[in-house]
């Protein structure tokens, strides 16, 4: 898992699974400590598991409690499917992408 930051945006790439959750959690909370609205860009995430999705959901809930906001960007079909199957789609904010012709 590679993590890069660009202001309030956290760009994740590679495999986001149980092995990388601590690193991602730490990076998310660091961004939230500095910015009111943080975007987690998952465009380059190859695979994701339920443990990783729970990290995003918990960070989203915590941000909301603190008056902040976490948005997930670049969620591919597999990520969206996992969010729906786990019902975590109710907890997180997924950025809607513009339809292309």
ZIDAUR-V722639 format. One record per residue. N is the residue number from 1. RES is the residue in one letter. SS is DSSP state (H for helix, E for strand, L for the rest). PHI is phi in degrees with one decimal (999 if undefined). OMEGA is omega in radians with two decimals (999 if undefined). Layout:
BEGIN
n:N res:RES ss:SS phi:PHI omega:OMEGA
n:N res:RES ss:SS phi:PHI omega:OMEGA
END
This chain:
BEGIN
n:1 res:X ss:L phi:999 omega:3.04
n:2 res:X ss:E phi:-107.0 omega:3.14
n:3 res:X ss:E phi:-127.4 omega:3.04
n:4 res:X ss:E phi:-126.7 omega:3.14
n:5 res:X ss:E phi:-123.3 omega:3.07
n:6 res:X ss:E phi:-141.4 omega:-3.06
n:7 res:X ss:L phi:63.2 omega:-3.12
n:8 res:X ss:L phi:-81.7 omega:-3.11
n:9 res:X ss:E phi:-101.1 omega:3.08
n:10 res:X ss:E phi:-109.3 omega:-3.09
n:11 res:X ss:E phi:-101.6 omega:-3.13
n:12 res:X ss:E phi:-107.4 omega:3.08
n:13 res:X ss:E phi:-145.8 omega:-3.13
n:14 res:X ss:E phi:102.6 omega:-3.12
n:15 res:X ss:E phi:-95.5 omega:3.13
n:16 res:X ss:E phi:-103.4 omega:-3.10
n:17 res:X ss:L phi:-142.2 omega:-3.07
n:18 res:X ss:H phi:-54.0 omega:-3.11
n:19 res:X ss:H phi:-68.7 omega:-3.07
n:20 res:X ss:H phi:-109.7 omega:-3.05
n:21 res:X ss:H phi:-64.9 omega:-3.13
n:22 res:X ss:H phi:-63.0 omega:3.14
n:23 res:X ss:H phi:-63.9 omega:3.14
n:24 res:X ss:H phi:-68.1 omega:3.11
n:25 res:X ss:H phi:-56.6 omega:3.14
n:26 res:X ss:H phi:-60.7 omega:3.14
n:27 res:X ss:H phi:-64.6 omega:3.11
n:28 res:X ss:H phi:-61.5 omega:-3.11
n:29 res:X ss:H phi:-68.4 omega:3.03
n:30 res:X ss:H phi:-63.4 omega:3.11
n:31 res:X ss:H phi:-63.2 omega:-3.12
n:32 res:X ss:H phi:-66.4 omega:3.10
n:33 res:X ss:H phi:-69.8 omega:-3.08
n:34 res:X ss:H phi:-106.0 omega:-3.03
n:35 res:X ss:L phi:-134.8 omega:3.13
n:36 res:X ss:L phi:-74.3 omega:-3.14
n:37 res:X ss:E phi:-124.7 omega:-3.11
n:38 res:X ss:E phi:-115.2 omega:3.09
n:39 res:X ss:E phi:-114.7 omega:3.02
n:40 res:X ss:E phi:-101.5 omega:-3.11
n:41 res:X ss:E phi:-90.3 omega:-3.10
n:42 res:X ss:E phi:-104.3 omega:-3.07
n:43 res:X ss:E phi:-52.8 omega:-3.06
n:44 res:X ss:E phi:-97.7 omega:3.10
n:45 res:X ss:E phi:-78.5 omega:-3.09
n:46 res:X ss:E phi:-78.1 omega:3.12
n:47 res:X ss:E phi:-138.7 omega:3.11
n:48 res:X ss:E phi:-144.6 omega:3.10
n:49 res:X ss:L phi:-119.8 omega:-3.06
n:50 res:X ss:H phi:-62.9 omega:3.11
n:51 res:X ss:H phi:-60.0 omega:3.12
n:52 res:X ss:H phi:-65.3 omega:3.11
n:53 res:X ss:H phi:-62.6 omega:3.11
n:54 res:X ss:H phi:-64.3 omega:3.09
n:55 res:X ss:H phi:-60.9 omega:3.13
n:56 res:X ss:H phi:-65.0 omega:-3.14
n:57 res:X ss:H phi:-65.5 omega:3.13
n:58 res:X ss:H phi:-65.9 omega:3.10
n:59 res:X ss:H phi:-64.7 omega:3.12
n:60 res:X ss:H phi:-64.2 omega:3.11
n:61 res:X ss:H phi:-62.3 omega:-3.14
n:62 res:X ss:H phi:-62.5 omega:3.11
n:63 res:X ss:H phi:-60.1 omega:-3.14
n:64 res:X ss:H phi:-62.1 omega:3.10
n:65 res:X ss:H phi:-61.5 omega:-3.10
n:66 res:X ss:L phi:-92.4 omega:-3.14
n:67 res:X ss:L phi:79.0 omega:3.13
n:68 res:X ss:L phi:-112.1 omega:-3.09
n:69 res:X ss:E phi:-145.5 omega:3.07
n:70 res:X ss:E phi:-121.1 omega:3.11
n:71 res:X ss:E phi:-117.8 omega:3.05
n:72 res:X ss:E phi:-96.3 omega:-3.13
n:73 res:X ss:E phi:-117.4 omega:3.02
n:74 res:X ss:L phi:72.1 omega:3.13
n:75 res:X ss:L phi:-75.1 omega:3.10
n:76 res:X ss:L phi:-76.5 omega:-3.11
n:77 res:X ss:H phi:-55.5 omega:-3.12
n:78 res:X ss:H phi:-65.9 omega:3.13
n:79 res:X ss:H phi:-67.2 omega:3.13
n:80 res:X ss:H phi:-60.2 omega:3.13
n:81 res:X ss:H phi:-61.1 omega:3.11
n:82 res:X ss:H phi:-62.7 omega:3.11
n:83 res:X ss:H phi:-62.2 omega:3.12
n:84 res:X ss:H phi:-68.9 omega:-3.12
n:85 res:X ss:H phi:-61.2 omega:-3.12
n:86 res:X ss:H phi:-87.7 omega:-3.08
n:87 res:X ss:L phi:66.2 omega:3.10
n:88 res:X ss:H phi:-74.3 omega:3.09
n:89 res:X ss:H phi:-59.4 omega:3.12
n:90 res:X ss:H phi:-73.1 omega:-3.03
n:91 res:X ss:L phi:-99.6 omega:-3.04
n:92 res:X ss:L phi:-102.5 omega:3.07
n:93 res:X ss:E phi:-103.5 omega:3.13
n:94 res:X ss:E phi:-102.8 omega:3.11
n:95 res:X ss:L phi:-65.8 omega:3.11
n:96 res:X ss:L phi:-82.3 omega:3.13
n:97 res:X ss:L phi:-91.9 omega:3.13
n:98 res:X ss:L phi:-69.7 omega:3.11
n:99 res:X ss:L phi:-69.8 omega:3.11
n:100 res:X ss:L phi:-111.2 omega:-3.10
n:101 res:X ss:L phi:-84.7 omega:999
END
